Amino acid sequence: METARKEAFIVHAVTPAEPATGSSKRPEVVPYIMDEEAMERRRGRRIVWGRAAVAVLVFLVWEVFTRLGLLDSYYWSSPSAILRTTWTQMTEGTLLRDITYTSGSTILGFVFGTFLGALLGLSFWWSRSYAGISEPYLIILNAMPKLALAPVLVILLGIGFFSKVALAFSMTVVVSALSAYSGVKSVDPDMEKLMYSLGAKRHQVFAKVVVPWSMPWIISSLRINIALALAGAIVGEFIASSQGVGRMIMYAGTILDINLVWVGVVVLSLLSMVMYWGVVVLEKWLSKGLTKQ
């Protein structure tokens, strides 16, 4: 079988079976065309169904093991009990309000932290002295466990919404700044010299070369930042809060309501997954915008 690639297709030359004995007709070569894009779509569907099957299997085994007594239902609860508690909290409790509260603080902290951190990192291009002075302090801030500052921020800003936003912001701003600074340091100096030789001003070089060149580094930090922002918001709710999924988990642990604790854990897992895939979509959109430039 001979194979030749033509654009998005794979063309196979397939030789049919030999003709019957005594026949003088020569077998013809029959082309068989496979669409790579269609194959990729089928592979994507298989992956989605495979992931769903694994999730269903995990919950099924969990339910069966708790019913058979192989897992202690007091500590591990069960999917059916978690679903019942979730429905009760949604219809009679404050679960939807708590999800909105946690999501809002996470997204705001993520947006402000990523944007302002990227601006900070990009600003280092304007002065090497400024960048050299600031870099060690950024490294120290990045290495420092910022969640240790959570009690201080809660005391300063109170137990309300903005202290959770501030925690999410503090978790993301340094990562974004370092990512943007890495992009700035990787800018091709020959490209800058070429722009200057063509008469470009400093702000034009920054806008036309430095920012587009650094964008892949900034985009690559988005997936990390969304997870850090959610962690910051949850820790703030653990310390002191009147609302939020983290507050619900702490309250459930205090009254030993294990089912409600597991509801919070499952909700946070689903929330983090939704936010992660939202960031993946954002990354693809931003990457397409860069390729079109």
N, C-alpha and C positions, 0 to 999 in steps of 0.2 A: 504494500500500500504506500503510495506516494502522497505526501502532505505538503500543501503550499498555503501560506497565509496571504489573504487578500483583505486589507483593511480590517473590519471588525468580524470577518468570517474565517472559518477554517474549511478549506475545500479538500475533500478526500477523493482520490481516484479509486473507485471500488470496481474490481473485476468480478463479473458474475460467474456462476458455475459454468464448467465446460459443457458444450453442446452434446447432444446424443451422438453415439457412434454412427458414422456414415454421413453426418451433416457437414457440409462444406462452409457453412456460415461462420464467420469469425466472431467471437464474443466481443461486444462493445464495452468500452469503459464508461461506467455510469457515475456522474459526479454526485457526491453527497455533501451537502453544505450544512454546517452547524454555526449558529449565531452565538458568538461569545457572550454578548450582552444578555441573551435569553438564558444561557447557561448560568451566568452570574446571578440573574434574578431567581432562577430555580434554586441555586445554592443558598441564596439569602433566605428564601422561604423555608428551606430545610433547616437552616440554623434557627430561625424563629420558632418553628414547630418543635425542634429539639430542645430548645431552652424551656419552652412551655411544658414539654413532657417531663423534663427533669424537675421543674417546680412542682408540678402535680404529684409526681412520684414522692418527692420529699415530704409534702404535706400529707399524702396518703399513708406513708410509712409512719410518720409522726402520730397521726390519728390512731392507727391500728395498734401501735406500740403502747400508747397511753391507755387504750381500752383493754388491752391484754395485761396491763400491769407491768410491762417491761420498762416503762418510764413512769416515774412518779408524777402523777397529774398535778400534785400540789405545787411542785417546783417548775415543771415543764408545761403545765396547762395542756391544751389541745387545740387544734385548728377550729373545731366546732365551737368550743367555749370562747375562743378569741373572737370568732365571727359574731356570736351572740352578744358579747360584751361591746364589740365595735358598733353593732347596730343600736344597742341601747344608748351608748354614748353619743352617737350621731343624732338620734331622734329625741332623746331626753336630756342629754348632757351637753358638754361644750366642746366636743371633739372638733367640729368644723371650725369653730372660732380659734381653737388652739392651733390647728393646722395653718390657718390664715396668718396668725400671729407669728409663728415660727418661720413660715415661708417668707413673709414680708421682711422680717429683720435679716434673714439670710440673704435674700436677693438684693436688698438695699446695701448691706455691707459688702457684698460681692461686687456690685456695680461701682460703688464709690471707691472701694479699695483697689480694684483693678484699674479704673480710669486714672485716679490720682497717682497710684504707684507707677503706672506707665508714663505719665507726664514727668514724674520725678526722675525716673531712669533715663528718659529721653533728654532731660535738661542737662545731664552730665556731658553731653556732646559739646555744649557751648563753652565749657572751660575745663581744661585738664586739671588745673589746680583745684577747682571746686570738686571735681570728681575724685581726685586723689585724697582730698581731705574727708569727703563724705563716705567713701567706700568702706573703710574699716568699721565705721559706726553702723552702716547697713548690715555688714556681716555679723556684727555683735547682736544687733536687733533680730536678725534672722535666726541666730543660734539660740537666743534667749527663749525660754518657754513662755510665750506670751499669755498663755492661759493662767500663769501665775499672777498676772496683773488683773485678772477678772474681778476679784474682790475690791480692788482699788477703783476700777471703773464703775462698778455697781454703787460703791459708796459716793463717788463723785457725781454720777449721773442719775442715781436713784434706781429703783427696781423696775422702772417702766421700759417702754419700747426702745428708747434711744440708747440705753446701756447695752442692749443686745446687738443693735446695729454697730455700735462702737467696737464691741468685741469681734464681730464678724469682719469689720473694717481692719482692725489691728492684725487679724490673722492673714489678710490677703495683700495689704499694701506693700509690705516689704518684699514678698515673693514677686509681685508684679514689677517693682522697681528694679530688682536684681535681674529679672528676665529682660526687661527693656535695656538695661545697661549692658548686658551681654550682647544684645543686638547692636547697640551703639559701637561697642568695641570691635565688632566684626565687620563694620562698614569698610568697603574697599577704599583705601586712600587714593588710589589711582582714579577712581570714579569721581571723588571729590575734586582732585586736581583738574580733571577734564572739565568739570562744571565751572570751576573758577576760570579756567582758560577761555571758556566760551562766554565769559562775562556775567556769570550768575552771581547774585548777591548771596550773603551768608544765610539769610532766612530762606532763600530759594533752594539752596543746597540741602538745608534741613528738611524742607517740605517735600522735595522731589527725590531725595536720595536717602537721607537718614531714616525718616519715618517709614517709608515703604520697606527699606532693608530690615528694619527692626521688628516689623509687624509679625513675621513668623515666630519670633521668640516670645512676643507678647501673647499671641494666640495659643502657643504651646502651654502657657501657664494657666489657661482658663479652667481646665479640668481639675487641676490641683486646687485652684482657688475656691471653686464651688464647694468642694469637700471641706476645706479649711473654714470657710464662712459658716457652713452648717454646724461644724464642731464648735466654733466660737459662740454662735447663738444658743446652742443647746447648753453649753457650760454656763453661760450667763443665766439661763432659766433654772439650771440646777442650783445656783447660788441663791438667787432671790428673784422671784417673778410672780406676778398675779395671773399670768396666762402662759400658754405655750405647751407644746408636747413635752418638753423637758420638765416643766412644772408638774404636768400630769403624772409623769413617771415617778418623780420624787414623792408626790402625794400618795400614789398607789403603793409605793414601797413603805411609806410611813404607816399606812393602815393595813399592810400585808395583803393587799388585793393583787395576787399574782396574775390573774387574768388581765387586769387593767395595765399592769406593767408590760405584759407581752403585747397588748394592743399598742402601747406606745412604741415598743421596739419595732413591731411590724410596720406601723405607720411611718416611723423614721426611715426604715429601710426602703419603703415605697417612695417616700418623699425624696430621698437622696438619689434613687434611681431615675425618677422623673427629672430632677434638676440636672443630673449628669447627662441624660440624653438631650435635654434642652441645650446644654452647653455644646454638645457634639454637633447639633444642628447649627448653632451659632458659629462654631468653628468652620464648618463647611461653607456657610454663607460668606464669612469673612475671607476664606481662602479663595473662593470663586471671584470675589471682588478684587483680590490681589492679582489673580491670573489675568483678569480682563484689562488691567492697567498696562 
